[in-house]
Amino acid sequence: MTEKYKIYLTEDTKIRLINDAELFEFTRSDGSVNLNGFLKELIVNYFDRYRRDNDELMNNMLSELTSVKGMRPKDASVLADRIIRTYINNSEITSSGKSVVVTLTVSGISYDIIKIIENNFLEETSLSGYIKDMFLSYLSMPRNKREGIIFAKNYELINEAITKSRVLTFSSNDSTYKARIEPYLIATSKEEQFGYLLCYDSQFKRHRSFRISRLKNMFVTSDTFVRDETIEEELTRKGLRSPHSMRPDIHAIVKMSESGKRMYKMIIKNRPAVSSVDGDLYYFDWPEMQLEEYFRRFGKEAVVIKPASLRKKLTNYYSDALKAYEKKKS
């Protein structure tokens, strides 16, 4: 059974939902953002938690309000509901965005959940209002928490495999890569706020890191492995610093201009931690690939002194860019 519903949101709320759909790589075959597929996944994975959290909040508020002398239970219930809705809708109340319509097409489990909402939770609001409140509640959370909701099944299987020391298999987003690994822990990148699975690949004898939102066809096998304390310690250390990369650290020296120093403070995404500073010289012990990607954004404001390999990579990067611009001009 398939059915369509109109959901009324502010333009800002719709844009934020589209951003998450794009960020979590919900796309159609032509590469466009699949907002409907994303919203269906959100509803399926978040409805039970949203309902429980709402009930808990309502019960706590009712308990407080009914303790007020002269407050009737019915009045307390109405007031509690109004307070909760005001709290949930605070971001929309302060938003100047105009109202827009999102057509939600549901089927399967998402259809069943919509019917449950229609039959049980619409005494004080419309279906559109209830779904909108659910979306706003979701958006109020940090990105890593939102990722945990959208990819709840992945997190559940990974935690099961870690707890039972079971070998885990999965494929990449495009299904071209198939992994068979020993999972150790989940770590969150502080800058990106994505969750990463840190593990050991026994076939290639190396540490691996995978962004959880990009994993497909996950399966917990019956094969077990013995946890290695040395591997666990190293992965834990990497998880605290740069969970998105398992490459070995290099020692690098970067000379910063005053503008470069300000840029380093402001550009926080995948920012390498500085080991020490000596005037204009910044010392790093960090994976080379991450240093290269980060300092590509600095131009002449950050010049690599050492190592020669990193200096050459950035020299080639800017040289190729100059050649491309010169070619375009001619």
N, C-alpha and C positions, 0 to 999 in steps of 0.2 A: 504494500500500500504506500502510495506517495501523495503528499499534500503540500500545498504552498501557503505560507503565512506572511503577512506584512508586519515587520517589526520597525517601530519608530524610534530613532536614535538622534542624538545631535551629530552634526558633521564631524566634530572632534572625536567622538566615541567611535564612529565608523572608521575614521582614518587610523586610529590606534589599533583597532581590530585588524584592519588590512595590513598594517605594519607587522603585527605578530604573525599573521598568515604568511607574509612574505619572509619574515625572519626565520620561521620554522619550516620554510620551504614547502608550503602547500601550493602546488602549481598544477596547471593542466598540461596536456601534451604539447600545446603551443607555447608554453613558458609563462603564460599569464597567471596571475594570482587566483587561486581557487578559494575565495572567501567562504562560499557555502560549505565546502568540504571541511574547512577549518572550524566554522561555527557548529556544524554537526558534531565534530569531535569534542569541541568544548562542552556542548550540552550533555553529551553522553558521559564524559569523564568527570564533569563538575557538578551535575545535578544533585546527586546524593550528598556530597559534602556541603554544597550550598544550602540544601534543605536542613541538614543537621545543624550547621552553624547558625542558621536563622532561628531554628527552634530553640537552640540553647540561649541565644541572645534574647529572644522573646521571653523565655521562661525566667531568666535572670532579671529582666526589666520588670516583668509582672510581679515578681517577688518583692522588688523594691517599691513599686508603686502601690501595691495592695497593703503594704505596711503603713502607708500614709493614712492618718485618721480621716474617716469619712469618705474615702475613695472606694467606690463600688467596683467589683471585679470586671463588669462589662465596660465601665468607663476606663479602667486601667488598661484593658486589652486594646481599646481603640487608641488611647494615647500612646501606648507602647508601639503600636503599629505605625503611627504617624512619626514618632521619633526615629524609628528604625529606617523608614523610607526617606526621611529628611537626611539622615546620616549617609545612607547609600547613595542618594542622588546629589550629594553636596557638589561633586565635580561638575555635574550638569547644570546645577543652579548657577554656579559661578562662571559657566562657559557662555560665551556670546555666540556660539555656533548655531546655525539654523537647523531646523529639524529635517531629517532625510529619512527615506524609506529603504529598508533592506528586505528583499524578498528571500525568505528562508524556505528552501525546499527540503523536506525531511522524508525519510523512508527507513524501514527496518527499526533498529533500536531507538534512533532519534525520534522516529514517529511515535513509538510506544511511550517515550518519556513525555513528549508534548501532550499526548492524550491523558497521561497521569496528571500533569499540571492542570490541564483543562478541567478534569473531573474532581480535583481535590484542593487546589491552591488559589482559586480566583475569586474568593469572597470579597476581598477589598480592592482588587485591581484587575486589569485586563491581561490577556495572555501577552500582548506586546509589552505591557508594563512589567510583568514578572520576568520575562526574558531579558528585557533591558536592565533590570536590577541585577540579574545574574551576571550579565556581561560587565556591568560596572564593578561588581564585587570582584570578579576575576581580574579586571584591569587595575584594581587598587593594590595588587600584590606585586612584589619584585619579580623581575623577569625569570629568575631561576625557579621561583615557585610556580609561575605560569607554565613554564616548560614542563615542570613535574606533573602538572594537571593534564596538559595536552598529550604527553607521552607517558602517561601513568603505567601502561602495560609494560613498556620497556624498563622503567624503573623497578617495577614489581619483579620481573624476570631476572634482572641483574642482581637485585638484593637477594633473591632466592639462590642464585648461583653462588654468590659470595658467601652466604650463610652456610650452604651445604658443601662448599668447595667443589663445585661441579664445573666441568668444561662448558663454555658457552659458544654457540655458533650464531652468526648473523651475516647479512650482506649489507653493502653500502646503499645509499639512496638510489643510485642508478643500476643497482644489482650486478655491477661488473666485478665487484670485489667481494669475496667470501672469506670470512675469518673464522678461525677456530682457536679460542684463546682461554687463558686461565685468569678469571677476574679477581681483582684484589680490593679495589675501592672506587667510590664515586667522589669526584672533587669538582668544585665550582670555581670557574675563572672569576676573580674579583672584578676585573675590568669588563669582561663581556657578559658575565652572569649566566653563562651556559654551563650545563652539567657535562662532565667528561667521565668516561669509563677508563680507568687506569688498569692495565692488565699486562700479562706476560705471554708472548707468543713462543711456545716451546719448539715449534717447527723451525723458526728462524733465529731462535735464541736471543730475543730482544724485547725490551719494554715497548709497550704500545699505548697510545691514547686515542680515544674515539669520542667525538661529540655525540651524545646520546640521542639527540633529536634527528640525527642522520642515519640511524641504524634501522634496518628492516629485517623481517623474517627471522626474528630472534627465537632461539630454542635452547632450553636448558637440557643438556644431554645427561645420560646416566653415568658418564665417565667422571671419575673424581681425580683430584690432584692434591699433592702435599704442598701446603703453603710454605714458602721459603722466606725466612725472617729477613735475610739480606735484601731480597727483591722487594718485600713489603716495606722495609725502611726506606729504600731508594724511591719507590713509587709515592710513599707518603711525603717525602721531602719535595719531590717534583709537584705533587698535588698542592702543596702549600705555596709554591712559587709560580709555576707556569704549567698547569695541568694540560694545556692544549698542545704541549710539545714534549717529546721524550728524548730529544737530541742532546748530546753531551754539551757541557758548558765550554766556552772558550774565555780567555782573558783578553779584554778589549780596552783600549784607551781612546776616548773621543774628546776632541777639543771643541768646547762650546763658546759661541759668542754670547753676548748679553741677551740677544733675542732668542738664541737657542736655549738658554737656561729657562727663559719664560715659557717657551714652547714645551720643554720637557715637563714643566709643572702642569701645563694645561692639557697636553695630549696624553690621556690616561689609558686609552685602549691598547692593551698588550704592551704596556710600558715596562721595560726591563728595570729591575731594581738596581740602583747604583750601589756598588760595594764601598767606594770612597770617593771623595772629591778633594782635589788639590788646585785651588784657583779656578782656571778655565778647563782643567783636565778632569774628566769624569771616568772612573774606572768601573768596568762591568765584568761580572762572571756569569755569563748567560749564553744560551744557544745561539750560534752564529746566524741561523736563518731568521730568528726573531729579531736580532739586532739589525740585520739588513732590512727587513720589512719595516721596522719601526723608524729607522733613521732615513729612509727614503723620503719621508715627508718633510725633512728639515732643510734640504738644499745646502747652501753655503754656511748655514748657521750651525752645523755640526759636522766636523771633519774627523774621519777616523784616522788615528795615528797608527795604531796596531790593532789586530794582526794584519799582515800584508794581504792575506786572502780576503778578508772583509773589506779592506780598503780598495782592493782591485774590483770586487763585485760592485761596490757603489760607484767607483770611477767609471766602469763600463755602463752602468745604469744611466748615469747622467750624460755620458758621451753619446750613447744611443739616442737619448731624448733630444740632445742638441742636433744630431744628424737628421732626425725626423723633422724637427722644426725648420732646419735649414733647407731641407728638401721641399717642404711645403711652401716655403717662401719663394723658392726659385720656380 
